[in-house]
């Protein structure tokens, strides 16, 4: 199990995700579209999310 806090990448965002790395990436992609207005998730963001994940 992993945990990711969006605020680690997007200052001020309080959303957090827990699950497998793949589950988190899917959830973060939906969150980025819905809450942060991204139409696509760039590779750089995926790398930042992966780097910020910690064991839950």
Buried (B, 14 or more C-beta within 10 A) or exposed (E): EBBBBBEBBBEEBEBEBEBEEEEBBEBBBEBBEEEBEEEEBEEEBEEBBEEBBEEE
